[in-house]
Amino acid sequence: MIAPGTVQRLTRPVPRWTPPLSGDELATVLDKIRTWQAFDGDALLNDVAAALDDVPPAEEDVEEIAQQLRSHLMRLVTIAIAAEAEQDATAAQLIEQARTLCAKDLPGNRWKAVGHLRRMGWAVNELLEQLVALRCLKEVA
């Protein structure tokens, strides 16, 4: 019999803990966390509006808007792939269109560049709406 107030300890072998990732893998994860940026629906809508506005953007703003739209397109493509939205035929077509537009360089001619911006703006808008419809994203104000 064990006296009251005393603890009997059972000993059994416990396997040594090993970390799930190596040091290099942890460094990679940390680097990705540091460079991660949250999805900003307001910025996306502002950039789409700048591209699709009745008044074309100023010539000095075209390159910056194009970079922003490329960034939005690639982020939406990443979200779509992660959510397996490419199984939807419309989403798959929009993903392919986004990749094609992102791969093209901005034309040197101002009006062709504005046309490219507008195509990118429509692609961003359409892909966003499709991802909302598929419930991969919440609706953006």
Secondary structure, 3 states (H helix, E strand, C coil): CCCCCCCCCCCCCCCCCCCCCCHHHHHHHHHHHHHCCCCCHHHHHHHHHHHHCCCCCCHHHHHHHHHHHHHHHHHHHHHHHHCCHHHCHHHHHHHHHHHHHHHCCCCCCHHHHHHHHHHHHHHHHHHHHHHHHCCCCCCCC
